């Protein structure tokens, strides 16, 4: 058992080292071509990932360095967990660079942009699926294709804005607010669609759906996000006051990292 765990950790460390080198190389190439480095970093993941070079057998890695782990998880749980921690750090660092007052000031404008983007993307994606498959709107394939069309990444958006030194500008804050609303509404839409599909499968027809059931699903999904956001805003001043008590930058960083993982 101990030998197996050691082998898994050795593989994980080797995978992380390859990822770091690939990200740095592709990021530098993207910058030389005039693109944000994050574009090259994303491309590096595609190239060395389990659906490209990562699946090629190598000495010591008969299934490839980044083999497909399962149908529901492309990489190993260890690597996925490490990636989750990295994404948390990225978002937390972006939050530290964001002026909260400026963010709230432009949140309405960003919300309008985000909502418009989600609605347009969902309708366009579902309509495209309807035209290709010659089916109705309530077909679960069309609904899920519409959801896929709304997918975005607030982390990537924040990274690009941060690299451009625009985190404290009106344009950057508006874009970030739009990305946040886009992500949240995408999750809300996913919850609604999951509820609709379950209702259709249970009743056997979309005609049994009613607006109150749809609104109930939407309010619950949106309410959870709104409640957590309000709690974070309420506690933000207390957390900031507590962090200021640390005189050592090391202690401050460790405590801030713990808060990031907790939230």
N, C-alpha and C positions, 0 to 999 in steps of 0.2 A: 504493500500500500504506500509506504513512504517513498519507495523507488518510483512508483507511478506518479505521485505528486511532484517529485523532483523533476521527472521528465516533462510533465506538463508545464512547470514553471520555467524550465530551461527553454522549451519551445516558445513560450510566451515572451520571454526576454529577447530571444532571437528575432521573433516576429516584430516586436516593438522597435528593435534596432534597425531592421530593414525598412519599416514604415518611416522612421525618422530620416534616414538617408534619402528615401524616395521622395518624401514630402519636401525636403530641403532642395533637392536637385530640380524637381518639377516646378517648385515655387520660384526658384531663381530664374529658370528658363521663361516662365510666364512673365516675370517682371521685365526681363530683357526684351520681350516681344510687346511690351506696353500694356499687359493685362495685370489685374490684381493678382498677387501671389496665391491667394486662396483658390483661384481658378486652376492653377497648376497643381495645387495640393489635392484638390478634388479629383483631377484627372489622374494623379498618381494612384489614388485609391482604386480607380476603375482599372488601371493597367495592371497593378500587382494583386488585385482582388481575386476572390475565389471563382469569378466567372471569366477570367482572362489568364494572365501568366501565373497567378497564384495556384492554379489547379494542375500545373505541369509537374510531373514527377521529377524529383531531384534526389541525389545521393543522400540518404538519411531521412528523406521525406517522400516515401513512395506515393502518397496521395497529393503531393504538392505542399508548398510552404503555407498556403492559405486555402485549404480544402473546404468544400461546402460541408458544413456541420450537419444540417438537417434541412427539411423543407421549410420550416418556420424560422430558422436562424442560420444565416449564411456563414457566420464565423463561430469560433468556439465561445462558450460562455465566459471564459477568462478574458479573452480579447474584447468581447462585447462589453463586459463590466469595466474594463480599463477605458474603453472609448466613451462610456457613459460618464465616468469621472472627468475625463478630459473635456467633454461637452459642458458639464456643470461648471468647470473652472472658466471656460471660455465665456459662458453667459454671465457668470458672476463678475468676471473682470470687465465685461462690457457694461454691466450695471454700475460698477464703481466709476467708470468714466462718464456716465450719463448724468446730466444735470436734472434732478427730479422735478424741480420747479418748471424748467423749460419743457420737459417731457409732458407734464400735465397740461401746460399751456397749449401745446400743439397736439394733444391727444385727440381732440374732437376732429381736427382736420385729418390726422392720421387714421382715425377710426372710420371716417367717411371713405377715405381712399381704400382702406383695408376691406371694408364691407363691400364696396363696389367691385373690387378685384375678386373677392370670393364669389359673389353672386354671378358675375359675368363668367368666371372660369367654370363654375359648377354647371350653369345653363349650357354653355358652349360645349363642355365635355359630354354632358348627358345627351344633348342634341346630336352631337357627332356620332355617339354610340347608337342612338336611335336610327340615324340615317344608314349607318353601316350594317347593323343587324336587322333592320326593318322590324322593329318592335316598338312597344309603347314606353312611355316615360317611366312608369312604375316598375319596369323590369329591373331586378336587382343589379344586373350587369351595367345598365345605364346609370343607376344611382351611384354605384361604386366607382364607375369611370368618371363621373362628375366629381366625386370626392377626390379622386387621384389628381384631377386637373387643378384642384385648389391647393395642392401640397406646396409648401414653401419651407424655408428654414430661417428662423429669426437669428440663429447662431451665425450662419453664413452672412446674412445681411449686416449683423453687428460687426463681424470681423472686417468686412469690406469698408464699412463706414469708419471703423477704428483705424484701419491702415491708412485711410485718406485723411485722418485727423479732422473728421467732421462730426465727432460725437457730441460736441457742444454747440453745433450750428443749427439754425432752424430747419434747414433742409435735411440734415442728418437725423435730427430728432423726429421730424415728421415721417421720414422713411422708416425709422426704427419703430415708431408707434404703429404705422401701417402694417409692418411685418408682424408685430405682436398681435394685433387684432386679426390678421390673416390666419396666424397659427391657431389662435383661440377659436375663431369661428370655424376653422377647418375641423377641429376636434368636436365642437358642438354639432356641426353638420354630420360628422361620422356617428355620433351618438344618436342623432335623429334618424339617420338612414338605417342604423342597426335596429332601432325600435320599429321603424316602418317595415323592414324586411321580416322581422319576427312576427309582426301583426299580420302581414300578408300571408306568410307561411301558415300561421295559425288559422286564419279565416278562409284562406284559399282564394281570396279576391281582394283587390285594392279598393273596391267599392265600399267595403265595411270600415274603411279608415275615416276618422272624423277629425276636424280641426282641433278640438280640445285635446285629443290624445297627442297630436303632433306638438301643440304648444306646451303641453305638460312636459314632454321629453326635452324640448328646447329650453324651457325655463329651469329645469333641474340641472341640465348640463352647464348652462350659462351661469346659474346661481352659484354653483360650486366654485367656478373660476372667480367670480366677482367677490365671493366671501373670502377666499384665500388672498386675493389681491388687497382687499380692504384690511385684512388682518396684518399683512406685510407692511402696508403703509402706516398703520397704527403703531406697530412695533418698531418701525424704522428709526425713530428718534431715540428710543430707549437703547436700541442696539448700537447706534452711533455713539451715544453717551458712554456706553460700556466699553466700546472699542478705544475711545480716547483715553481711558484709564491706563492702557498699556503703554509704557514708555519705551519698551524694547520693540523694535520693528519685527524681530523674530517671533515674539509672543503674539504680537498683533496679527501677523500673517497666519500663524497656526490657528488662532481663534477664529479669524475670518474664514479660513478654509473649512473649519468645522461647521460654521454657520451656513456656508454655501452648500455643503453636503446635506445638512439638516433640512434646509428649505427646498 
